[in-house]
């Protein structure tokens, strides 16, 4: 779990369906020299207890709810595992369901919109003062969810929504982030999610597929830069850049 220089280089990737992928977030981590270790707790995979050996943890979205711990043992174990990650001071990045799991673990509330609104498509978020320059590269992100979180009291709210879900990003400590949106989205994933979730596109708050594709064309590059900026803040530097610099010395 360490590179030749002795640095932790493995990122735990938690996914929730057999066909799920880490998308662009995974691609950018690999581009930085990290090895991805995929686990599927809702399909029976164990979560590692020796989490201090990992460079970071990224928990992705899924169709289940963060309130489903009685129906999905994997969700229960993921919520419990958050404490293990935070105690080890390992960076945690929760995306959509992953962010909601982080919120639940820290005492926050996760609930559907009271009028059954969805948030599907690219929407604008509004950074708070606590976000600093985190959102300088993009304030527009892809959304695909029917539940939202309330930021736990022990966390800082980083971004507010302009649509149906008012809280969009928060930070716990210096290295752990929960977000409602999907920086991992690729064009192929947009097509796949539109096919698998077509019934949700008819609900209030859902944009049509053509708007998703146009949003990806407009905002994809900025979201990639936003993601790299977040990695830097979390303590996930570019390992390959560091290796090149050492070799030149």
C-alpha positions as CSV (number, residue, x, y, z in Angstrom):
1,X,0.0,0.0,0.0
2,X,3.1,2.2,-0.3
3,X,5.0,3.4,-3.3
4,X,8.8,2.9,-3.7
5,X,9.3,6.2,-1.8
6,X,7.4,4.8,1.2
7,X,4.3,7.0,0.7
8,X,0.8,5.7,1.1
9,X,-0.6,5.3,-2.4
10,X,-3.8,3.2,-2.1
11,X,-7.2,4.9,-2.1
12,X,-10.2,2.8,-0.9
13,X,-13.0,3.2,-3.4
14,X,-16.5,2.3,-2.0
15,X,-19.1,1.5,-4.6
16,X,-22.7,0.4,-4.3
17,X,-23.7,-1.6,-7.4
18,X,-21.9,-4.2,-9.5
19,X,-21.8,-1.9,-12.5
20,X,-20.7,1.2,-10.6
21,X,-17.4,2.9,-11.4
22,X,-15.4,5.7,-9.8
23,X,-15.6,7.7,-13.1
24,X,-13.5,10.8,-13.5
25,X,-12.6,10.9,-9.8
26,X,-11.0,7.5,-10.1
27,X,-9.3,8.5,-13.4
28,X,-7.8,11.7,-11.7
29,X,-6.6,9.7,-8.7
30,X,-4.8,7.2,-11.0
31,X,-3.4,10.1,-13.0
32,X,-1.8,11.3,-9.7
33,X,-0.2,7.9,-9.1
34,X,-2.7,6.3,-6.7
35,X,-3.8,2.7,-6.7
36,X,-7.6,2.2,-6.4
37,X,-8.9,-0.6,-4.2
38,X,-12.6,-1.2,-4.9
39,X,-15.0,-2.6,-2.3
40,X,-18.7,-3.2,-2.6
41,X,-20.1,-3.4,1.0
42,X,-23.8,-3.7,-0.2
43,X,-22.7,-6.8,-2.2
44,X,-21.1,-8.4,0.8
45,X,-17.5,-7.0,0.7
46,X,-15.8,-6.3,4.0
47,X,-14.4,-2.9,4.8
48,X,-10.8,-2.8,5.9
49,X,-10.1,-2.2,9.6
50,X,-6.4,-1.2,8.9
51,X,-7.5,2.0,7.3
52,X,-4.5,3.9,8.5
53,X,-2.6,2.1,5.7
54,X,-4.6,4.0,3.0
55,X,-4.0,7.4,1.5
56,X,-7.7,8.2,1.4
57,X,-11.3,6.9,1.2
58,X,-13.8,7.8,-1.5
59,X,-17.4,6.7,-1.0
60,X,-19.7,7.1,-4.1
61,X,-23.4,7.3,-4.7
62,X,-26.0,4.6,-5.2
63,X,-29.8,4.1,-5.4
64,X,-30.2,3.1,-1.7
65,X,-30.7,5.6,1.1
66,X,-28.3,6.5,4.0
67,X,-31.3,5.7,6.2
68,X,-31.4,2.1,4.9
69,X,-29.2,0.5,7.5
70,X,-31.9,-1.9,8.5
71,X,-32.5,-3.1,4.9
72,X,-28.8,-3.0,3.7
73,X,-26.2,-4.3,6.1
74,X,-23.6,-2.7,3.9
75,X,-25.0,0.8,4.6
76,X,-24.9,0.0,8.4
77,X,-21.3,-1.0,8.1
78,X,-20.4,2.0,6.0
79,X,-21.9,4.4,8.6
80,X,-20.0,2.6,11.3
81,X,-16.8,2.6,9.2
82,X,-16.7,6.4,9.0
83,X,-15.6,6.5,12.7
84,X,-12.7,4.2,11.9
85,X,-11.6,6.5,9.0
86,X,-11.9,9.7,11.0
87,X,-10.1,8.3,14.0
88,X,-7.2,7.3,11.8
89,X,-7.1,10.8,10.3
90,X,-7.4,9.5,6.8
91,X,-9.0,11.8,4.2
92,X,-12.7,10.9,3.5
93,X,-14.5,12.1,0.4
94,X,-18.3,11.3,0.3
95,X,-20.1,11.8,-2.9
96,X,-24.0,12.0,-2.9
97,X,-24.9,8.8,-0.9
98,X,-21.3,8.9,0.4
99,X,-21.8,12.4,1.6
100,X,-25.1,11.5,3.2
101,X,-23.4,8.5,5.0
102,X,-20.8,10.9,6.4
103,X,-23.6,13.3,7.5
104,X,-25.4,10.4,9.2
105,X,-22.3,9.2,11.0
106,X,-21.7,12.7,12.4
107,X,-25.2,13.2,13.6
108,X,-26.8,14.9,10.6
109,X,-30.2,14.2,9.1
110,X,-30.8,12.8,5.6
111,X,-34.3,13.1,4.1
112,X,-36.2,13.3,0.8
113,X,-37.6,16.6,-0.4
114,X,-41.0,17.2,1.3
115,X,-42.7,17.6,-2.1
116,X,-40.8,14.7,-3.7
117,X,-38.6,16.9,-5.8
118,X,-35.5,15.5,-7.5
119,X,-32.3,17.3,-8.4
120,X,-31.2,15.9,-11.7
121,X,-28.9,17.8,-14.1
122,X,-26.4,20.6,-13.8
123,X,-27.2,23.2,-11.1
124,X,-25.4,26.1,-9.6
125,X,-24.1,26.0,-6.0
126,X,-23.2,29.1,-3.9
127,X,-20.0,28.9,-1.9
128,X,-20.0,30.1,1.7
129,X,-17.1,32.1,3.2
130,X,-15.8,28.9,4.8
131,X,-15.1,27.4,1.3
132,X,-12.3,29.9,0.5
133,X,-11.2,29.3,-3.1
134,X,-12.5,25.8,-3.4
135,X,-15.2,26.7,-5.9
136,X,-13.1,29.1,-8.0
137,X,-12.9,26.7,-10.9
138,X,-16.6,25.7,-11.0
139,X,-19.9,26.5,-9.3
140,X,-21.9,24.2,-11.6
141,X,-22.1,20.5,-11.0
142,X,-24.1,17.4,-12.1
143,X,-26.8,16.3,-9.7
144,X,-28.8,13.0,-9.5
145,X,-30.5,12.5,-6.2
146,X,-33.9,12.5,-4.4
147,X,-32.6,13.0,-0.8
148,X,-30.4,15.6,0.8
149,X,-28.4,16.1,4.0
150,X,-28.4,18.7,6.7
151,X,-24.9,19.6,7.7
152,X,-24.0,18.2,11.1
153,X,-23.4,20.7,13.9
154,X,-19.7,19.7,14.1
155,X,-19.1,20.5,10.4
156,X,-18.7,23.6,8.2
157,X,-21.2,24.3,5.4
158,X,-19.2,25.0,2.2
159,X,-21.9,25.4,-0.4
160,X,-25.6,26.1,-0.6
161,X,-28.0,25.0,-3.4
162,X,-30.0,27.2,-5.7
163,X,-32.6,24.5,-6.4
164,X,-34.6,22.1,-4.2
165,X,-31.8,21.0,-1.8
166,X,-30.3,23.9,0.2
167,X,-27.1,22.3,1.5
168,X,-24.6,21.0,-1.0
169,X,-21.2,20.5,0.6
170,X,-19.6,20.4,4.0
171,X,-16.3,19.7,5.7
172,X,-15.4,17.9,8.9
173,X,-12.0,18.8,10.2
174,X,-9.4,19.5,7.5
175,X,-9.5,16.3,5.4
176,X,-13.1,15.0,5.3
177,X,-15.7,16.3,2.8
178,X,-19.3,15.4,2.0
179,X,-20.9,16.7,-1.2
180,X,-24.3,16.2,-2.8
181,X,-23.3,16.5,-6.4
182,X,-21.3,14.3,-8.8
183,X,-17.8,15.4,-9.9
184,X,-17.1,11.9,-11.0
185,X,-19.6,12.0,-13.9
186,X,-18.5,11.3,-17.4
187,X,-20.5,11.6,-20.6
188,X,-20.8,7.8,-20.8
189,X,-22.2,7.8,-17.2
190,X,-24.7,10.5,-18.1
191,X,-26.1,8.3,-20.9
192,X,-26.1,5.2,-18.6
193,X,-27.8,7.0,-15.7
194,X,-30.4,8.4,-18.0
195,X,-31.3,4.9,-19.2
196,X,-31.4,3.4,-15.8
197,X,-33.1,6.3,-14.1
198,X,-35.5,7.3,-16.9
199,X,-38.5,7.1,-14.6
200,X,-37.0,9.8,-12.4
201,X,-36.7,12.3,-15.2
202,X,-40.5,12.8,-15.0
203,X,-40.4,14.1,-11.4
204,X,-40.3,17.7,-10.3
205,X,-36.8,19.2,-10.4
206,X,-35.4,16.8,-13.1
207,X,-33.9,18.4,-16.2
208,X,-34.1,16.6,-19.6
209,X,-31.2,14.6,-20.9
210,X,-30.2,17.1,-23.6
211,X,-29.6,19.6,-20.7
212,X,-27.3,17.1,-19.0
213,X,-25.2,16.7,-22.1
214,X,-25.0,20.5,-22.7
215,X,-24.0,21.0,-19.1
216,X,-21.2,18.5,-19.4
217,X,-19.9,20.3,-22.5
218,X,-20.0,23.6,-20.7
219,X,-18.7,22.7,-17.2
220,X,-16.7,19.4,-17.5
221,X,-13.2,21.1,-17.6
222,X,-14.0,23.4,-14.7
223,X,-15.3,20.5,-12.6
224,X,-12.1,18.5,-13.3
225,X,-10.0,21.5,-12.0
226,X,-12.3,21.7,-9.0
227,X,-11.7,18.1,-8.2
228,X,-7.9,18.4,-8.3
229,X,-8.1,21.5,-6.1
230,X,-10.1,19.4,-3.6
231,X,-7.6,16.6,-3.7
232,X,-4.9,19.1,-2.8
233,X,-6.9,20.3,0.2
234,X,-7.6,16.8,1.4
235,X,-3.9,15.8,1.4
236,X,-3.9,13.7,-1.8
237,X,-1.0,15.3,-3.7
238,X,0.2,14.3,-7.2
239,X,2.6,11.4,-6.3
240,X,4.0,11.3,-9.8
241,X,4.9,15.0,-9.8
242,X,6.7,14.4,-6.4
243,X,8.6,11.4,-7.8
244,X,9.7,13.5,-10.9
245,X,11.0,16.3,-8.7
246,X,12.9,13.9,-6.5
247,X,14.5,12.2,-9.5
248,X,15.7,15.6,-10.8
249,X,17.5,16.5,-7.5
